[in-house]
Amino acid sequence: MKTFYTILFFFTVAVFPGKLFADVMDRSELDSTIQPFYHGVASGDPLNDRVIIWTRVTTDSLSVNVKWRFATDTGMNNVIAQGTVSTDTSKDYTVKVDVTGLQPGTYYYYEFEALGRLSQRGRTKTMPAGNVNSLRIGFLGCTNYEFGYFNAYDIMKTRNDIDLVIHYGDYIYEYGHKGGGVDTIKRRTFPEDHDSYDLISYRQRYAWYRLDPSTRNLHQQYPMVVIWDDHEFANDAFEDNSENHHPATQGTWAARKANAIRVFKEWIPMREDTSRTNIINFTQNVGSLADIIYTEDRIQRSEFNSDTQLVHMLLTGEDPLLYDTPNRTMHGQQQMEWMCQQVKNSTAKWKIIANQVVFSSYFFKGIGGLPFHQIEGWDANPLDRKKILDTINQYNIQNVVVLSGDIHVGMAFDIPNGVVPYNPATGAGSAGVEFVGDNVSQGDVLPNAEQYMYDNNPHLKFFKPKSQGYCIIDITPNSVCADYWETDSVETSNQHQNFLATFCTVQNQNHLQAYQGPAFTPRTFPALIPYTPRNSGLSVGVKQNQNTVELMSMYPNPTNSYLQFQYFMKNTDQLNIEVYDVTGKLVQSENYGLRLKGLNEDVLNIKNLAPAEYQVLFKTSNEVTVRKVIKY
């Protein structure tokens, strides 16, 4: 019987290769109409007078020159800035340009050119200045590729009524495939058999995510600010360790952090400002309306001093502040002082702290029905939270709003000031409010606990478990409102959604009220940019004589032992690799067997070859792709 099924398998492969493997695994698709810019275009970290633009080139060359153009019109006729930059393997062939000297509150358009082809056009916008009456933010995060389609990305792009997207972190997940995802759709990232932990595997993980069409399309239309959470590193990251880091097989935590930060800077359209206490925290001024203060909450935070302290902070029904100690920090002393100064010195109407994890203290239903604190948030470092609240109280600061995520549950809180007794009926004693965004892909951290949450947290005003979705944050001089939207099943690609609730804080009231929503500020937004590149006489379409194997990346090169390569198969086919020296002699040959249509990853071990330059041939049944490799 086993022989019969083996024969049946290979017969099906031969006759219906595409259909069989389409059912086995979602391996994404390369869109040949945008090559060699397969990973799209993006913009980020917009300020009043500048913005970052980004792309990546897939190329056979060791280095490539990339032209960029920045214009005021969609046809790219009124070009106001342009230039040429070089990229290579040291940057993973990514390109970032900080375009300066721009006008505030203005839409701009940009594109790149390389290898005789144009990229897609991107649309971006600077932050407004002066007397600003409105800003709308798309707020989302926790985008786990294996747990479903990124439908919230598609909805946010299509609605076209926001100025800026803030992604609160977990932009990628470092896990290898472990099961437990929405496995019916077989969305598995690569590397599949191990977690991302080194330079190569982090690069390949971002590359995989950025081929997702929903991700590409959202980046093309809006400027985005991405702040990392823990999964850009490893689950439950601390300054010196992570619960998901294994030194015996993954090296030191310091090296892993450095690799994760390097790749984050390569793949995210963010500004590398050496004056910051770290590359995440900065303040984005929105004229008189708001200052948005971005913080880094993960890789500077201290672990617990002892297991006893951990148990007290997690399990006790008391305030965790009783068990914190001054030698522990969530942000580092320099960043903590910077955050307090930013809140204190802001002259804008709204002081908005945008961070990764939940600021408010709260209990959830733990083992045996006991009240547990959520110690991935600020409850693990209540002294840091107290410093922010002390600043607010001491200087009588009004209109503080915290944006957070991480917990995969939509929530909204009043934030008791710790001085005046909090009154949940009137909001008296609240220092500000917090909006907690839901996750984009499935994953429920606090299931079956809705009534428990309300009963045990009187400052909790909204709680929606077992959902996925996004928020729209609407900021006006009079109020800041959050519309909570729930997306439909992420097991299919769709744009179905349900409106859940609107909560607002009115100026100088510092507490939440429920409103009939969704909130809407009348605005006119320019049309979305077309998906395809413009035609200006360059080859913007499909490359002729496209190889069966499209090599997306190959690292490290130069190398002393192995090559790890990510590639796209146009069809399911046999793959053989042959290595030739400079005299044309075949020195190594490997048969990789049948490789599936779509994206794949493999490793070639060349540690037994002498240091020299080699030609590596990737051969299918009828085509050959060649790369030069240096062995040292």
N, C-alpha and C positions, 0 to 999 in steps of 0.2 A: 504493500500500500504506500509506503514511503517513496518507493521508486516512481509510482504513478504520479504522486503529487509533485515530485521533482520535475518529471517530464512535463506535467501540466504547467508548472511555474515558468519554465523556459519557453514553452510554446506561447504562453500569454505574453511574455516579454517580447518575443519575436514579432507577434502579430499585433498586440495592443500595448506597446511600451508606455505611451503617454498616459493612457487611461489607467493602467494598473498603478503606476507610481503617483499619479495625481491623487488616487484614493489612499495611498500609503502615507504621504507626508506633504504638507505644504512647504515647498522649497522656494517660494516667491518667484518672481519673474524679473528679468532684466528688460527694461523698456528701451529698445534699440533706437527709438526716435529721439532720445535725449543723450545718447552716448557722445563723447566719453564721460559725460557728467551724470553717470547713472544714479548717484546719490543726491542729485538735485541741487538746489541753491537754498540759502537761508540768510537771515539777518538777525541781529540780536544786540542786547545791551544798549538800546537807544537812549541818548541824552538829548538835551535841547539843541545841540549843534553838531552831533556826530552819531554814527551808527556803525556797527560791524557788519560786513557782508562776507559770505562764506560759500565755498564749493569744494568739491573733490574731483580730481581727474583720474580716470582709470587708463593707464598707459603702459606700453612696453618699455618706455625710455627710462634711463636712470634718473633723469631730471626733465622738467618740462617748463616752458615759459607760458604764463597765463595772462592774457589781457583782461582788464576789467573796465567797465563803463558804468557811469552813474548819471541818470537823467531825470528831468522833471516830467517827462511824458512817457506813455506806454509804448510809443513807437520808437523810443530811444533816439529821437531827432535832436532834442535840446540837451546835449551831453554837457554837464557842468564839471565833471571830474572823471579822470581816466588814468590808467597806468598799466604797468606790466610787473608781475612778480614771478619769481621762480619757486618751484616746489619739487620735492624729491622724497625719497624713502624716509629721511630724517623727520619729516612732517606727515608721513603716511599719505603723501600727495594731496594733502588738504591745503586750502588757500584761505587766509583771513586778511581782510583789509579794513582798517579803521578810517572811514571816510569822514573828514572833518570840514569845518567851515560851512555847515548847513544852516538852513533857516528853521526856527522852532515850529512845531506843530504842522509839519509839511509832509505830504506823501512824495516819495521818490521811487524810482525804478532802476534796476540794475541787471547786468548780465556779464557773463564771462565768455572768453574765446580761447580755445586751445586746439591744437592739432587740426586746424582748418575748419573747426566747427563751433557753433554757438551753443551756449547753455540755454536753459529756460530763462525767461525774465522773472525777476523777483520784485515784489512790492514791499516797501518798508515805510516807516514813518518815524519822524523825530518827536520827542516829547514837547508839548506846548510850554510856553513861557508867559509871564505877565498874569493878567487876570483871566484865569481859566475857569470855565463854567461846567465842564463835563469831561470825564474820562471813563471809558468802559474797558474792563479787563476780563479776558477769558482766563479762568483759574482752574488748573487741573494738575494731575500727576499720577504716579504709581502706574506706569505703563508696562505691564509684563506681557511680552509678545506671546508666550506660551498659554496665557490665560484668556486669550480672546482677541477679536479684532478691535482696533482703536476707533470705534464708531464715534466717540466724542470728538475726536480730531476732525472727522468728516463733517459732523454737524456744525462745529464751531467755524470751520472754513466756509461752509455754505451760507450760514446766516449773515456773515459779512457785516456785522454791526459792532465790532470791537476795535480798539486802538492798539492793544498790546496783549500778548499771551504771557502769562507767568506759569511756568512749570515748576511745581514745588519739590521735585526730586523723584528719585527712582525712575529716571529717564530710561535706564536699562536695568536689567536684573542679571546678576553675575552667575546665577546657577547654571550648571549643566542640566540636561534633561533628567528629571527625577520622577516623572509621572505626576499625576495630581492636577495637571492643567486641564484645559478644555480639550481633552485628547481626541474628541470626536473630529476636530478640525485639523489635528496634526500640525499645529503651528509650533515647530521646534526650532530653537535657535542653535547656531553653531558658534564655538565648539559645543558639540552635543554631549560628549562623554566626560567632560570635566568642566569645572567652574572657570570663569575668566579670572586670571590672577597675575599674568605677566604682560609685558608690552604687546606681544603678538595676540594673545587671546582677548585682551581688552579691545584692541584695534578691530579684530574680526567680529567681536560682539557688536560694537557700534556700527560697523559696516553693514552687518545683517539688519539691524534695526532701521538704518537709514535707507535701506532699499524698500522698506514698507511704504506703499503708495500713500497711505493716510498720513504718515509722518512727513513724507516729502511734500505733500500738497499743503499741509498746514504751514510748514516752514516757508514755502514759496510766497504765501499771501500776507503773513504778519511778522513783525519783529517779535522776538521771543526772549525772555529772560529765563534761563534755566539755572536753578540752584540745586546742587547735589544733595541727596539724602545718603542712606547707607549702602544701597545696592549698587551704586556706582563704584563702590569699594568691595564690601562684603557685608552680609547681614549683621546688624547690631554692631556697627563699627564704633570703636573707641580710639583714643589717641594712640594707645600702645598695643591694641589687640582687637580681635573680632571673634565672636562665637563661631563664625564660619571660616576662620582662617586656620590652616594646618601647616605649621612651619616645616615639618618633616618632608612634605611634598611640594609646598608652595613658597619656600624661602622665607625671608624675614618679612614682618609686617611693614617695616619702614620701606623696604623695596617695593612691596605691593602697593602701598599708598602712593609712592612716587610714580609708579607706572600708571596707576589709575588717574592721577592728576594730570600727567602728561597727555594721556589719550583724551581725557575730558577737554583739555585746552585745544587739542587738535580738531576734535569733531563737533564741538559746541561753538556757535557764533558768539563768543564772549570776549570781553576786553581783558587783557593781561596788564593790569595796572600794578606796578611794583610798590606804589605808595600805600596800598591796602594792607590790612593786617593779615589777610589771606586773599585769594583771588575771587572769593565769592562775595564778601561783604562790600557793599557800596550803597550810596544814597542816590536815588533817582528823583530829581526835582520836577514837579509838575506845576510850575509857576506858583501862584498864590493858593492853588487848590490843595496840593498834597506833597509830602515828601515820602517816598517809598524807601524804607530802610531794609536792605537785604542782609541776612545773617548766615553764618556757618555754624551749625549746631552739632556736628558729628565727629570730625576727626581731630578736634582739640579737647573733646570732653574726657574727663577722668573716669576710670572705672571706680567701683565701690571700694572703700577702704578694707572692708571685710565682708564675709558672708552674713554676719549678724546685721551689719548696716543694710545690706541688700534686703534681707528678710523684713526688717523693720519698715523700710521705705515701701516695700511692695505690699505687705500684708496688714500693717497696722491701720486701724480705723482713725488714727490721729493724723495731725498735720505732718507730712514728711519733713517739714522744716526742722522739726525737733531732732532729727537724726542726721542732718547734713553737717558737713565740716568745712571750714574755710580753705583747707588744702585741696578740695575738689572743685573742679570748674567744668562748665559745659562749653565755654567759648574762649578760654584763655583770658588772662587779665587785660591784655591790650585791647582785644576785641570788645570785652565787656565795658571797659571805660569808653571806647569809641561809641558803642550803642547808646549808652546813657547820655553822652554828649550830643549825639544826633537827635535824640528825643527832646532833650532839654533846649537845644539851640534852634530847633526848627521854628520858622515863622509862618509856615504854611498852615492852612486851616486844619488839615488832617495829617496825623502822624501815623503812618501805616508801616507796621513791622511785618515783613514778609519772610517767613522762615519755614523750615522743613517739618517740624514736629509740634505737637499740641502744647500750647503755652499754659492753658488753664489746668488747675488741679481738679481731678474727678476720680470717682470710684466706679469700677465696673464689677460685675458678678464673677467672682473667681471660683476656684475649686471649693466645693462644699457650700457654695452660696456666700462665701466670705467676701467682704469688700476688698478689692485689690486696687492699687494705684497703677497707672499705666506708665511704667518707668522708662519707656523709650522716649517719652516727652520730657517737659521741664519738671515734672514731678520727681525725676531722678536728681535734679539739681535745683532745689527750691531756693537756695541762697542766690543763685543767679536771677531767678524770677523776682525775688524780693528786691534786688538792686534796681530792677526796672520799675517795680511798683513804688519803691522809696523815692525814686527820681520823679515819678508822676505825682506822688503825694506832696513831696517837699516843695515843688515848684508849681503846684496847682495846674498841671498840664491837662488840657481838655482834648477830647476828640482823638483818642488813641484807638486804633484798630489793628488787630493781629490777624494775619492770614497764615494758615498752616495746613498740613496734610498728614501723610504717612500712615494713618491708622485705618484707611480703607473704609471709612464711615463718614457720611455727611453729618456735621454737627454745628451748632452755634451756641456760644456762651456769653453771658455777662462775666466780667472779671472782677470779683470782689477786691476792694482796695486794701483789705486787711487792717484798716484803722476804724472806720465806721461800720457798725454791723450791717450786713447786707440784707436788704428787704427784697425778696423775689417778686413780690406783688407790684412794687413801685420802681424797682431798679436802684433805689437809694443805696449808696455805699459801693457802687460799681465804678471802677477806675477806667473802664473801656470795654470793648467787645472783641470777640474772636469768631471768625468764620473758618471752619474746618472743611476743606474740600474732599469730595469723595474720590474713589479710584476710577481710572478709565477702564481697566480690565477687571475681570471678576476676582474676588477674594474678600471674604468677610471676616474681620478680626473679632468683632463683638456680636456674635449671633444670639438671637432669642433673648434679648436683654432690654427691650425698649422700655417697659414699665419700670424695671429695676433702675435703669439709668435715670429716669425722671424722678423716681421716688428718693433716690440717694444723692442727687445733685441738683439742688433747687436753683442754681444759677444756669443750668442747662435749659436752653429754650427750644432747641431742635435736635432731633436724633433720628437718622434713617439708616438702619442696618440692612444688610442683604440687598445691596443695590450697587450700581456703578453709574458714574455720570460726571458732571462738571458743574462749575459755578460761573455765573456772570456777576462781576463786582461793578456796580454802577456808582460813581463818585460825582457828587455835585456839591456846591458850597453848603447846601442845607442838610445833606444826608449822605451816608454810605449804605448801600443796599446790596444784598446778596440774593440772587435768584438761584435756587437749587433745582437742577434738572437731572432726571434719571433716564439713562439710555436703555434701550430694549436689549434683548439677548445679544451677547457678544460672541455667540457661537456662529452667527452669520454676519456678513457685512451688510449693515442697514443703517438708516437714519431715523428710526423710530425713537421717540422720546416722550417722556411724561413730565409735566411741570409739577414740582413738589411743594415749594414754599418760597416766600420772600420774607426776609427779616432785614430791618433797617435800624440804624442808629442815627438820631437827629442831632444836629450840632449842639454841643454843650450839654447834652443829656447823658451821654456815656453809658447807655444801656440799650438793650434790644427791644424792638416791638415787631409783632407780626403785622404784615400788610397784605392786602390783596394784590397779588402780582400777576405776571412778572413786571418788575420795574422797567421803565423805558424812558430814556432821554431822547427826545426827537433830534436826530442827527442825519446828515447825508454822507454816505460813505462811497468812495469811488468803486467802480466795478472791479470784480476780481480779474486778476491777470490770466490771460489764456494759458492753458497747460503747455502747449507746444512752443518751441523756440520760434522767434521771428525769422523771416526769410530775408536776408540782405545779400544774397549772392553766394553765401557760404553753404557748405554741405550740412544742412540741419537735419537731414533725414537719416535713413538707415545706411550704415557703412557698407560699401560693397565688399564682396568676398569675405563676409564675416565668418570667422573660424567656428568650428563646432565647439571648441573649448575657448571660452573667454576668461582669461586669467585676471581675477580681481585684485589679488594681492599675493605676495610671496616674500616671506620673512624667515630668518634674517638674511640679508644679502648686502655685503659679504657675510659668510658664515664659516664656522669651523667644524660643524658636525651635521646639521640637518637643515632642511627647508620645510616650512609649513606653508601651504598654499591654499587659497580659497578661489574657487573657479566655478564657472557656470557652464553647464552642458546644455546645448541646444536640443539634443535628443538623448535618450537613454542609449548608451553605447559602451563598448570596451575601451578602457584607457590603459595605455602603456607609456612609460616614461623611459627615455634613453638619454644617457649622458655621454657627450663626446668631448675629447680634449682638443687643443688648438691645432693638432695635426689631422683631425678628422677621425681619430680612432675611437671606437665605441669602448668605453671604460666601465659602464654600469647600465643595467637594464632591469626595470621593475614592471611587473604585470599587476595592475590594480583591479583587474576583472571588470565586471559590469558596474557602471556608474550611472546614477539616476539622472533623468532630465531635471534641470534646475540647479540650484546652488549646492555645492559640495565642498568639503575640506579634507585634505590628506597631508601626509608627512612623507618626505623623502630623506632617508638617512644616507649621508655621503661622508661619514667620518673616516672611512677607509681610503678615500681619495687623497692624493698628494695636493699640497697647496698650489693652486694654479687657477687659470680662467677656463671655464667650461661652457659648452652650449647644452642646454637642457631642452629636449624635445618632448612635447606632450602630444601623443599620437592617438587618434581614434581610428575607426575603420577606414576613413577616407581623407583625413586632414591632419595637418601638423601645425602646432603652435610652438614657437621657439623663444627661449629666454636665455640671456647671458647671466652666469652665476660666477662669483669669485669665491674660491675656497682659500682660507688663510691658515 
